[in-house]
Amino acid sequence: MIKPWFGVRLAAAYAALSLGTLTLFAQDMASFEKRTTVKVLPNGLTLIVCERHEAPVFSFYTEVNAGSANDPGGQSGLAHMFEHMAFKGTDQIGTTDYPAEKVALAKVEIAYAAYDAEFRKRVGQDATKLAELKKVFDDARAEAQKYVIPNAFAQLAEVNGAEGINASTAEDTTQYFWSMPENRLELWAYMESGRIGHPVEREFYKERDVVQEERRMRVDSSPTGRLVDQFLATAYVAHPYRRPGVGFESEISQVSATEAQEFHAMYYVPSNIVIAVVGDVNTATAMPMLEKYFGPIPAGPKPEPMATVEPPQFAEKNVVIKEATQPFYLEGYHRGDYLDPDDSVYDAITDIFSNGRTARLYKSLVVDEKIAAVAQGFSGFPGDKFPGLFAFYAVPLPGHTDEEMETAIHKELERMKTEDVSDAELERFKTRAKADKLRGLADNAGLAEQLADYQTKYGDWREMFREIAKIDAVTKADIRRVANKTFVATNRTTARIEFEKPAAAAAATTATPAPGGAQ
């Protein structure tokens, strides 16, 4: 078949861009190898320094190889607490008198343990004693608060030019990052090494209250949040991915600073941490200085790999929430982790289904059928360190239903299972995937994140360049094969919100007599 002239030009443009991207990646990898140094310190901490001298600034990215999936049983939400405690300071920053504060914080823990023991009693709880113990606990917290210099850590960073100070918690990892002028590198090293090696759980219970409120906003008061909560709890029967990252209210409301210290001692060991520094730094002088600050952090055993493996799903599962709110449809299918040989194939399916206005779900449900306000698919939910889910969701337009969303999505899935994707769709995926990777390397912060993440996942940051070959290797047959393997009913969990009138409104409607009816 002879292609139209615009089709020939489009194919040629994609081919040229693809070839150019590959060449650029090959050049960049060689360039990065010259400018990037990795050093594993004797205590096990991995340091990556990448020189990039375009501007007199640097960015760092600290990745701890532990997230909410590592929360101990009965302590859900604990990993997330460290995001909130990230910038509370150290034994040298944030306190007026650390020796006295240390004593006061120890008294807080003693008081809390006594209060918590009484609170947890299911039989024989003494309300008067509980109130007395609560007062002792509150008084101990007030005493410890006297030594706190609020926000001292963040303010020290900001007054020295720090930008984008932040932390985040995922199911798989926890991250800390910001950018700073290059002449503040040593100050940063002093602060970050102290934060990792000498954290102080000051204001822990204050932040615990903040996390409880966050749960109420994100989950308890959000219909979609509750749906996702129930969806994951249904899709998984064994793996910690079934638990909410923010924690269950009954557990996060009782977790203690002592338990946080135990979590830190287990997972925040140097052998479980990678730190990448990118920017206007000189490796010859920066690396010895970083060793000076990060080297003394006490070593510890690398955490044991997770033993829990989610068993195969053999039957379709369904969740239905009925309430007076916007309908919402969600479904998911189990897939392998990021080391799965088909990982790039799942990326291709995500792109073809959901990337832009020409994507299949948007075009079918939103443009052509006009039944949905939004429709998308995404992979690696809620994480990808362990086998996750390939999920799809759609929001029906007024007058349309979740059942229509389900039917339309399944129609597109069947099409992918029985028909090859087009040449243009496959090429668009490959071109966009490579372009996205290049964009991720465009600034210091993005590059630091990529270096730390790939070093954590693969033990070698160069894997981010080697992934290009995996992307290029994806074929139409791969997409059909993976679609047929994954998108089957017995591997599916669905969740939906169905609109239902409030009970009061329904009762009022029922009580209203029909015109001309008996009084």
C-alpha positions, 0 to 999 in steps of 0.5 A, a space after each residue: 500500500 502506498 502511503 500518503 505523502 504526509 504519512 511518509 514524512 511523518 514516518 521519516 520524521 519519527 525515524 530521524 528523531 528516534 535515531 537522533 535521540 539514540 545518538 544523543 543518549 549514547 553521547 550523553 552516557 559517555 559524557 555523564 560517565 566522565 562527569 559522574 563519580 560513585 563511591 560507596 563509603 565504608 559504612 555502606 552509604 552510596 554517594 554520587 557526584 555529577 559535575 554540571 557547571 552551567 550555573 553556580 548551584 547544586 541539587 541533591 536527592 537522598 533516597 531511602 530504600 524504604 517506604 510505606 510498604 515497610 511499615 511494621 504490622 500495627 504501625 501503618 503510616 510510620 514511614 510517612 511520619 518521616 516525611 513530616 519529621 524531615 526538617 525538625 532538626 538534629 541534636 545541634 539544630 533546632 534546640 536551645 539545650 539538647 542534653 536537657 531536651 533529650 532528658 525531657 523527650 525521654 520523659 515524654 516517651 515514658 509518659 506516653 507508654 503509660 497512657 497508651 497501655 491504659 488506653 489500649 485496655 479492652 477490659 477494665 480501663 479506668 477513665 479517671 486514671 486514663 485522664 490523669 495519665 493523659 495530663 502527665 503526657 501533655 505536661 511532659 510534651 509541654 516541658 520538652 517543647 520549651 527547648 524547641 526552636 521551631 522551623 530552625 532547620 528549614 530556616 537555616 537552609 533557606 537563609 543560605 539560599 535553599 530552594 524547593 525544600 521538600 520530602 515525599 513518601 511513596 510505597 517503595 521509597 522515601 525522598 528528601 531534596 532541595 537546591 542550593 548555591 554551590 558555595 553552601 555545599 559543606 553547610 548542606 553536607 553538615 545538615 543532611 548528614 546530621 539529619 540522617 545520623 542524628 535525628 531528634 523526634 521532637 514535636 513527634 506527637 504534634 506531627 502525628 496529629 497533622 498526619 491524622 488530619 491528612 488521612 481524614 482529608 485524603 481518605 475519610 472525607 473523600 469518596 474517591 479516597 475511600 474508594 481507592 482505599 477499599 480497592 487496594 484492600 480488595 486487590 491485595 490479600 497479603 502484600 503490604 500494598 493493600 494498606 494505605 500509605 497514610 496509615 489506618 487511623 487506629 494505628 497512626 493515632 497510637 504510633 509512638 516516637 519510640 517506634 519511629 526511632 526503631 524504624 529509623 534504626 532499621 531502615 535509615 542505615 547508610 547501606 540503605 541510602 543513596 545520595 546524589 549531588 548534581 551541579 557546580 561542584 568539583 568532584 576532587 574536592 567535594 567527595 572528600 568533604 562529603 566523606 568527612 560528613 557522611 562517613 561517620 554515620 554509624 553503619 548497620 545491617 542492610 534490611 532483609 528483603 520483604 518475604 511476603 509475596 502476593 498470591 495469584 488472583 483466581 477470581 474477579 473481585 468487585 467493590 461498590 460504594 453507594 452515596 450521593 456523589 460523582 460516579 467513578 469507575 476504577 479497575 486494576 490487573 496484577 502485573 510484575 515489578 519493575 524488574 519484569 522483562 515486560 516492564 517496557 511493554 507495560 509502558 507502551 500500553 500506558 502510552 497508547 491508552 493514555 498519553 494525550 488527546 490521540 490516546 485510545 481511551 480519551 479518543 474513544 470515551 471522551 471524544 467519540 462516545 462522549 460518555 466520560 469527562 476523563 479516562 486513563 490507564 496507568 501502570 505500577 500502582 501503588 508501587 513498582 518495587 514489588 508486583 503492582 497493578 495496571 489500572 484504568 479509571 473513568 469519570 462518567 459525564 452526567 447521564 452516563 454510568 459506571 457500567 458504560 465506562 466498564 464496557 467501553 474500557 473492556 472494548 478497548 482492551 479486547 481490541 488491543 488483545 486481538 489487533 496489532 497497534 498501529 506503526 504510528 502508535 508504537 513509534 509515538 510511544 518510543 519517541 515520547 519515552 526517549 524524549 521524556 527521559 531526556 527531559 528528566 536529565 535537563 536540570 540538576 534536580 531531575 538528574 539528581 533524582 534519576 541518578 539516585 533512583 536508578 542507583 537504588 533500583 539497579 545498583 548502577 545509574 547507567 541503567 537509565 540509559 540502557 532502558 532506551 534499548 528496552 524501549 526500542 525492542 518493544 514490538 506489536 506482538 509484545 503488546 498483544 501478548 502482554 495484553 492477553 496475559 494480563 487483562 483477563 477477568 480472573 486477574 481483575 479487581 473493579 471498584 465503583 462509586 454509584 450515585 445514591 440519593 441521601 437517606 433523608 432525600 429518599 425518605 422525603 420522596 417516598 413520603 410525598 403522596 402521588 397527585 390525587 392519592 389518598 391522604 
